[in-house]
């Protein structure tokens, strides 16, 4: 067991019509802001805003459409809160616009692989989460294969960290996410969770997103997404006890209660 001293809850705010759990629920701006405020009240220290779904098979949207969805929300939240606002995007154009609007973290499932993405983060000095994904959202769950998933993900993230540092991004600004569900089978996901503490050797905070994903449903006998709360909170606790410092969730209040117990144990003499 590998325990970190500070755990951040990242509240998910999808302003998309097609995200796997909450698609369409927060596309009205008023509802998005109400939900963000509630997550902050419940204990989120980061709000991660996404305008393009990355669920398996999700279609892409234009940068213009993505910005129209996310920028008004970012601007409103920045005016009223001091929590970190994160932009969940793969597009450098969207990154720059979101940062100009006040976002202070980029969460990129492509680990800044797009042309211009690394320079955007290097020039603006924001935090960045580098995610591992095999393939694209459209193809990633088509028979993913690894000789050793933990080693493959570790090597990829190590290489992306080095590329970012070489381009002028401070290593202190980098977080790493092994990418649960992004081109992985259930067995791959469980192996990554079991060996999550290995990623601390990269000397960057570990960020995980397990909330209500299909791996939780599979472990619960095929439970639909709306019945995966307890499984998701359990996964968050396991991740925290294996070194995750940033835990991205839909259900902030329930996760915050569970992680308060973990935090208490960490701080105990």
Secondary structure as the mmCIF struct_conf table of DSSP 4:
data_model
#
loop_
_struct_conf.conf_type_id
_struct_conf.id
_struct_conf.beg_label_comp_id
_struct_conf.beg_label_asym_id
_struct_conf.beg_label_seq_id
_struct_conf.end_label_comp_id
_struct_conf.end_label_asym_id
_struct_conf.end_label_seq_id
BEND BEND1 UNK A 5 UNK A 5
STRN STRN1 UNK A 8 UNK A 14
BEND BEND2 UNK A 17 UNK A 17
TURN_TY1_P TURN_TY1_P1 UNK A 20 UNK A 26
BEND BEND3 UNK A 28 UNK A 28
HELX_RH_AL_P HELX_RH_AL_P1 UNK A 29 UNK A 42
TURN_TY1_P TURN_TY1_P2 UNK A 43 UNK A 43
BEND BEND4 UNK A 45 UNK A 45
STRN STRN2 UNK A 46 UNK A 50
BEND BEND5 UNK A 51 UNK A 52
BEND BEND6 UNK A 55 UNK A 55
TURN_TY1_P TURN_TY1_P3 UNK A 56 UNK A 57
HELX_LH_PP_P HELX_LH_PP_P1 UNK A 58 UNK A 60
HELX_RH_AL_P HELX_RH_AL_P2 UNK A 63 UNK A 80
BEND BEND7 UNK A 83 UNK A 83
STRN STRN3 UNK A 84 UNK A 88
BEND BEND8 UNK A 90 UNK A 90
HELX_RH_AL_P HELX_RH_AL_P3 UNK A 92 UNK A 101
TURN_TY1_P TURN_TY1_P4 UNK A 102 UNK A 102
STRN STRN4 UNK A 105 UNK A 108
TURN_TY1_P TURN_TY1_P5 UNK A 109 UNK A 112
BEND BEND9 UNK A 114 UNK A 114
TURN_TY1_P TURN_TY1_P6 UNK A 115 UNK A 116
HELX_RH_AL_P HELX_RH_AL_P4 UNK A 117 UNK A 124
TURN_TY1_P TURN_TY1_P7 UNK A 125 UNK A 125
STRN STRN5 UNK A 127 UNK A 131
BEND BEND10 UNK A 134 UNK A 135
TURN_TY1_P TURN_TY1_P8 UNK A 137 UNK A 141
BEND BEND11 UNK A 142 UNK A 143
BEND BEND12 UNK A 147 UNK A 148
HELX_RH_AL_P HELX_RH_AL_P5 UNK A 149 UNK A 166
TURN_TY1_P TURN_TY1_P9 UNK A 167 UNK A 168
HELX_RH_3T_P HELX_RH_3T_P1 UNK A 171 UNK A 173
STRN STRN6 UNK A 174 UNK A 177
TURN_TY1_P TURN_TY1_P10 UNK A 180 UNK A 181
BEND BEND13 UNK A 182 UNK A 183
HELX_RH_AL_P HELX_RH_AL_P6 UNK A 186 UNK A 194
TURN_TY1_P TURN_TY1_P11 UNK A 195 UNK A 195
HELX_RH_3T_P HELX_RH_3T_P2 UNK A 196 UNK A 202
BEND BEND14 UNK A 203 UNK A 204
STRN STRN7 UNK A 205 UNK A 209
TURN_TY1_P TURN_TY1_P12 UNK A 211 UNK A 212
HELX_RH_AL_P HELX_RH_AL_P7 UNK A 214 UNK A 219
TURN_TY1_P TURN_TY1_P13 UNK A 220 UNK A 221
BEND BEND15 UNK A 222 UNK A 222
HELX_RH_3T_P HELX_RH_3T_P3 UNK A 225 UNK A 227
HELX_RH_AL_P HELX_RH_AL_P8 UNK A 229 UNK A 241
TURN_TY1_P TURN_TY1_P14 UNK A 242 UNK A 243
STRN STRN8 UNK A 244 UNK A 249
BEND BEND16 UNK A 250 UNK A 250
HELX_RH_AL_P HELX_RH_AL_P9 UNK A 252 UNK A 267
#
